[in-house]
Amino acid sequence: MVQRRLLSGAVLFLATFVPVGLAAQPAQAPSEPAADEMQSSQPAEAPGATAPPPGDPAPRLDVESVPPAETPPVAAAAPVKFSPFKVESPTATLKLGLLAQPQYEAVGSSNPAIQRVSQNLFMRRIRFLVGGTLFEDFEYFFETDFADLLKAGPDGVKSTPGMNVQDAFVTWKAAGDLLKVDVGYLLPPLAHNALQGATTLLSWDYFANSFRHSNAFFTSANPIGRDTGVQLRGLLLDGRLEYRVGAFQGRRSPPSPTDMPTLAPSRNTFRVAARLQLNLLEPESGFFYAGTYLGAKSILSVGASYDFQETYEYWAADAFLDLPLGPGTLTAQINIATWDGADWLPALPDQRAVMAEAGFTFKAPAFGPVVRFEHRDIAEQSATAPDERRLGGGIALWPYGHNINLKAFYTRVEPTPDLASYDQFNVQWQFFFF
């Protein structure tokens, strides 16, 4: 019965959306890879949720351009190329964009007493993007989002608007690529996947564990990995070495009864995060990395990140490859991360995760297979915080690169102990311009 429901739902959704992706299959015109959305909210959600894997990681300033490929019109010989909506004046520019990700999901239950498949048709992300420059040395980026719009929760209640601020920051190019200063609401410098734009992901979403820390800093709503702060970043050694370091709001301590009224709350130190990345080929110079550049760049990098506040610590190491090869592009990455909230963030248990994916995207027709693996190990596991393994794969169609694509993925989720393994199937169509 479970398999029949998965199959029937998948067929229904594919029959609806696959023709959209196949209609223009011969042409590929990747967009600028930097516009992020958010990431998703997957990582901060319960097992089986689609959120990013927690988070909704955002378009970026200083976007790494992916040059659009020629797209033959139906009745014309001249190629059609993507052009963003942009307004310019002598001292400023304004660029507007939109991201829409309608999605179908069928997911089983980790409760061994419940044999069911939950099915949803919802908007994984819907975002309005605004960006531009001022006086050449300043850039700005702002976007809204409503993650999982009209997705039904465990109680059957569907989530409905409002909109949330996903990213809001200004960048001062103090010394070109050598030194940039980011100020506002942004992603701290963690592992590679946690810094990718949601519009340029290789797979259907972020890793389930990329934003495992996201909702642990005592916020009224999940910030999907974001925090408010100031960050310095830049490229050294002719782009071979990238650095990012910043101070962020983190958790603000409440006053204890013995403190009041003589001592004010929020007197603790700020959160500090830093990252170094070695670029062995071309650099990734934008604020947001891409999950794949679809052959427009040759990337081979290794990186390391550290994040701490009071007794909380996060460590991560990663490697990323995106390289034109023969008839297409080979893309692969691995992220290894550890979290320990200690007594400062008690909702974040001591844990570690290995996250990896690999895929090959053919140039013509523009499609490719992708496989993924994740394993999370918790020091003191329980029914609410289990060890977990995720193994899956799927197909991505790229008729217009990052602007319009269609992805179908299957994931097998195996939590332990005392929980049932279950299947998850996702089909997502992306419409994006910026």
C-alpha positions in Angstrom: 0.0 0.0 0.0 2.8 2.4 0.9 4.6 1.7 -2.3 1.4 2.2 -4.4 0.8 5.6 -2.8 4.3 6.7 -3.5 4.1 5.5 -7.1 0.7 7.1 -7.7 1.7 10.4 -6.3 4.9 10.5 -8.2 3.2 9.6 -11.5 0.6 12.4 -10.9 3.2 15.0 -10.3 5.5 14.0 -13.0 2.6 14.0 -15.5 2.0 17.6 -14.5 5.4 19.0 -14.5 7.8 16.9 -16.6 6.4 18.3 -19.9 7.5 21.8 -18.7 11.1 20.6 -18.3 11.2 18.6 -21.5 9.6 21.3 -23.7 12.9 23.1 -24.0 15.3 20.3 -23.2 17.8 20.9 -26.0 18.9 24.3 -24.8 20.7 25.2 -21.6 21.2 28.8 -20.3 22.4 28.8 -16.7 21.7 31.9 -14.7 23.9 33.7 -12.3 24.4 31.2 -9.5 24.3 33.5 -6.6 20.7 34.2 -5.8 20.0 32.2 -2.7 16.9 31.8 -1.2 17.2 30.3 1.8 17.5 27.9 2.4 15.3 25.8 3.3 14.1 24.9 6.7 14.9 21.2 6.4 17.8 20.7 8.8 16.0 22.2 11.7 12.9 20.1 11.2 12.0 16.6 12.4 13.2 13.6 10.5 11.4 13.3 7.2 10.8 17.0 6.9 11.9 18.7 3.7 13.3 21.7 5.2 16.9 22.3 4.7 18.2 20.4 5.7 17.6 23.0 7.7 17.5 26.2 6.4 17.0 28.4 3.6 21.1 28.8 3.0 20.4 33.1 -0.7 21.3 34.9 -3.8 24.6 36.4 -3.5 26.1 39.7 -4.1 29.1 39.6 -6.5 27.4 36.7 -8.2 29.5 34.1 -9.9 28.1 34.5 -13.4 27.2 31.3 -15.2 27.1 32.4 -18.9 23.9 31.4 -20.5 24.1 29.0 -23.4 22.5 29.7 -26.6 18.8 28.8 -26.8 17.4 28.5 -30.3 14.0 30.0 -30.6 11.2 28.1 -32.2 11.1 30.2 -35.3 14.3 32.2 -35.3 18.0 31.5 -35.8 19.3 34.1 -33.2 20.0 32.7 -29.7 17.9 33.9 -26.8 19.9 34.8 -23.7 18.8 35.5 -20.2 18.8 39.2 -19.1 17.9 40.2 -15.6 15.4 43.0 -14.8 17.7 45.9 -13.9 17.4 49.6 -13.5 20.6 51.8 -13.6 21.5 55.4 -12.8 24.9 57.2 -12.7 25.4 56.2 -9.1 23.2 53.2 -8.4 21.7 50.0 -9.8 18.6 48.1 -8.8 17.9 44.4 -9.8 14.7 42.5 -9.1 14.2 38.8 -9.1 11.8 35.9 -8.2 12.3 32.4 -7.0 9.5 29.8 -7.1 9.9 26.1 -6.2 6.6 24.2 -6.3 7.2 20.7 -5.0 5.5 17.3 -4.5 6.6 15.2 -1.5 5.6 11.7 -0.3 7.2 10.7 3.0 6.8 7.7 5.3 6.8 7.7 9.1 9.6 6.9 11.6 7.1 5.6 14.1 7.0 1.8 13.8 3.4 1.8 15.0 2.3 4.1 12.1 2.4 2.8 8.6 1.5 5.7 6.4 2.6 8.0 3.6 2.1 11.7 3.9 1.7 13.5 0.6 1.9 17.2 0.0 1.8 19.7 -2.9 3.3 22.9 -1.7 5.7 25.8 -2.4 9.1 24.8 -1.1 10.3 28.4 -1.5 8.7 31.5 -2.8 11.0 34.6 -2.7 11.2 38.1 -3.9 14.8 39.3 -4.5 16.2 42.8 -4.5 19.9 43.7 -5.1 22.1 46.3 -6.6 25.0 48.7 -6.1 25.5 52.2 -4.8 28.5 54.4 -5.6 30.3 51.3 -7.1 31.9 50.4 -3.7 28.7 49.3 -2.0 26.4 46.4 -2.8 23.1 45.4 -1.1 20.9 42.3 -1.1 17.5 41.7 0.3 15.0 38.8 -0.1 11.8 37.6 1.4 10.7 34.0 1.7 7.9 31.7 2.9 9.3 28.2 3.2 6.9 25.2 2.8 3.9 27.4 1.9 0.7 25.4 2.4 2.5 22.2 3.5 0.5 20.3 6.0 2.1 19.5 9.3 1.6 16.4 11.5 -1.7 17.8 12.7 -3.0 18.4 9.2 -2.8 22.2 9.5 -1.3 23.9 6.4 1.2 26.7 6.9 0.0 30.0 5.4 1.7 33.4 4.8 3.3 35.7 6.1 6.4 36.4 4.4 9.7 36.4 6.3 13.0 38.2 5.7 15.4 35.6 4.4 18.5 37.8 3.9 19.2 41.5 4.4 22.8 42.8 4.2 25.1 45.5 2.7 28.6 44.9 1.4 31.3 47.5 1.3 34.1 46.6 -1.1 36.8 48.3 1.0 39.7 47.0 -1.1 38.2 45.2 -4.0 38.4 41.4 -3.7 41.1 41.7 -1.0 38.7 43.0 1.7 34.9 43.2 1.7 32.8 44.0 4.8 29.3 42.5 5.1 26.8 43.9 7.6 23.3 42.8 8.4 21.3 39.6 8.5 23.3 36.9 6.7 24.8 33.4 6.8 27.8 32.9 9.1 30.8 31.3 7.5 30.2 27.6 8.1 30.7 24.6 5.7 30.5 24.8 1.9 26.9 23.5 1.6 25.7 25.9 4.3 27.0 28.8 2.2 25.5 27.8 -1.1 22.6 29.7 -2.8 19.4 27.7 -2.8 18.9 28.6 -6.4 22.1 26.8 -7.5 21.9 23.5 -5.6 22.9 20.3 -7.4 20.3 18.3 -5.6 16.7 19.1 -4.7 17.7 20.8 -1.4 20.4 21.3 1.2 21.8 18.4 3.2 19.5 17.5 6.0 22.3 18.3 8.5 23.8 21.5 7.1 21.7 23.7 9.4 21.4 21.4 12.4 22.3 24.3 14.7 19.9 26.8 13.0 17.1 27.0 15.7 19.3 26.6 18.8 20.2 30.2 19.5 16.9 31.1 21.2 15.0 32.8 18.3 11.2 33.2 18.1 11.2 31.5 14.7 13.8 29.4 12.8 16.2 31.8 11.0 17.3 29.1 8.7 21.0 29.4 9.5 21.1 33.2 9.4 22.3 35.5 12.2 22.8 39.3 12.5 26.4 40.5 12.5 29.4 41.9 10.7 31.8 39.9 8.6 35.1 40.5 6.9 35.9 38.4 3.8 38.3 38.5 0.8 40.6 36.7 -1.6 44.4 36.5 -1.1 47.3 35.1 -3.1 45.7 35.8 -6.5 42.4 34.2 -5.4 44.0 31.0 -4.1 43.0 31.6 -0.5 39.6 32.9 0.7 39.0 34.1 4.3 35.8 34.9 6.2 35.5 35.9 9.8 32.7 37.6 11.6 31.0 38.5 15.0 27.3 37.7 15.3 24.5 38.1 17.7 24.2 34.5 18.7 22.3 33.7 21.9 21.7 36.7 24.2 21.7 35.6 27.9 18.6 36.4 30.0 19.0 37.8 33.4 18.8 35.5 36.4 16.8 36.4 39.5 20.0 37.1 41.4 21.2 39.5 38.7 18.2 41.8 38.6 18.0 44.7 38.8 21.6 45.5 39.0 22.8 43.7 35.9 21.3 43.9 32.4 20.6 40.9 30.2 22.4 40.2 26.9 25.8 41.0 28.5 27.5 37.9 27.2 30.1 37.8 24.4 29.1 37.6 20.8 29.2 34.5 18.6 32.3 34.3 16.4 32.7 32.3 13.2 35.6 32.0 10.7 36.3 30.1 7.5 39.4 29.5 5.3 39.1 28.0 1.8 41.9 27.0 -0.5 41.1 27.4 -4.2 43.2 25.0 -6.2 41.7 26.2 -9.5 39.3 29.1 -10.0 38.1 31.1 -6.9 34.5 31.3 -5.7 34.4 35.1 -5.3 30.7 35.7 -4.5 29.0 35.9 -1.2 27.2 32.7 -1.9 28.8 29.6 -3.4 27.0 27.6 -6.0 26.1 23.9 -5.7 27.1 23.5 -9.4 28.4 26.0 -12.0 27.1 23.8 -14.8 30.5 23.9 -16.6 31.0 27.7 -16.4 33.9 27.5 -13.9 36.5 24.9 -12.9 36.4 24.6 -9.1 38.5 22.4 -6.8 38.5 23.7 -3.2 39.1 22.5 0.4 37.8 24.5 3.4 37.6 24.5 7.2 35.2 26.5 9.5 35.0 27.2 13.2 32.1 28.7 15.1 31.8 29.3 18.9 30.1 31.2 21.6 30.6 30.6 25.3 30.8 26.8 25.6 29.1 26.1 22.2 31.5 24.9 19.5 31.2 23.9 15.8 33.9 22.5 13.6 33.7 21.7 9.9 35.8 20.6 7.0 34.8 20.3 3.3 36.0 19.6 -0.2 34.2 20.7 -3.4 34.7 19.8 -7.1 32.9 21.2 -10.1 34.8 20.5 -13.3 34.0 20.4 -17.0 34.7 16.9 -18.2 34.1 15.4 -21.6 30.4 15.7 -22.5 29.4 17.5 -19.4 30.3 18.6 -15.8 31.4 16.4 -12.9 30.3 17.8 -9.5 31.1 16.3 -6.0 31.4 17.5 -2.5 31.8 16.2 1.1 31.1 18.2 4.3 32.0 16.9 7.8 30.7 18.9 10.7 30.5 18.6 14.5 28.3 20.5 16.9 28.3 20.6 20.7 25.9 23.0 22.4 27.1 22.1 25.9 25.3 24.0 28.6 25.1 27.2 26.5 22.8 25.7 23.8 21.2 22.7 25.6 18.9 22.0 22.6 21.9 21.2 20.5 23.4 17.8 21.6 26.9 16.7 20.9 26.9 15.2 17.4 28.7 14.9 14.1 27.6 14.4 10.5 29.1 13.3 7.2 27.3 14.7 4.1 28.3 13.9 0.5 26.9 14.1 -3.0 28.1 13.6 -6.5 26.6 14.0 -10.0 27.3 14.3 -13.7 25.5 16.8 -15.8 25.5 16.3 -19.6 25.6 19.3 -21.9 23.1 18.0 -24.4 20.5 17.0 -23.5 21.0 19.0 -20.3 20.4 16.4 -17.6 22.2 14.3 -15.1 22.1 11.8 -12.2 22.9 12.7 -8.6 23.6 10.5 -5.6 23.7 11.6 -1.9 24.7 10.1 1.4 24.5 11.5 5.0 25.2 10.0 8.3 24.6 11.7 11.7 26.0 10.3 15.0 24.8 11.6 18.3 26.8 11.1 21.5 23.7 10.4 23.6 21.0 9.3 21.2 17.3 9.1 21.9 14.0 8.8 20.2 13.9 12.6 19.7 17.6 12.8 18.8 18.5 9.6 16.9 21.5 8.5 14.9 20.4 8.7 11.3 21.6 7.6 7.8 20.2 8.9 4.5 21.0 7.4 1.1 19.3 8.5 -2.1 19.6 9.8 -5.6 17.7 11.1 -8.5 17.7 13.0 -11.8 18.0 16.7 -12.5 16.9 18.2 -15.8 18.4 21.6 -16.7 16.7 22.9 -19.9 17.5 26.5 -18.9 20.2 25.9 -16.3 19.5 27.5 -12.9 16.6 29.5 -14.3 14.3 26.6 -15.0 15.0 23.1 -13.9 13.2 19.9 -12.7 14.5 17.5 -10.1 13.1 14.1 -8.9 14.8 12.4 -5.9 14.3 9.3 -3.8 15.8 9.1 -0.2 15.9 6.2 2.2 16.0 7.4 5.8 17.2 5.0 8.5 17.0 6.4 12.1 18.1 4.4 15.1 17.4 3.3 17.8 13.8 2.0 18.1 12.6 3.9 15.1 11.4 2.7 11.7 13.2 3.3 8.4 11.1 5.1 5.8 11.1 6.4 2.2 10.9 9.9 0.9 10.2 11.1 -2.6 10.5 14.7 -3.9 9.8 16.3 -7.2 10.6 20.0 -7.5 10.3 22.5 -10.4 12.4 25.7 -10.1 11.6 29.0 -11.8 14.1 31.7 -11.0 15.5 34.9 -12.4 17.7 37.5 -10.8 
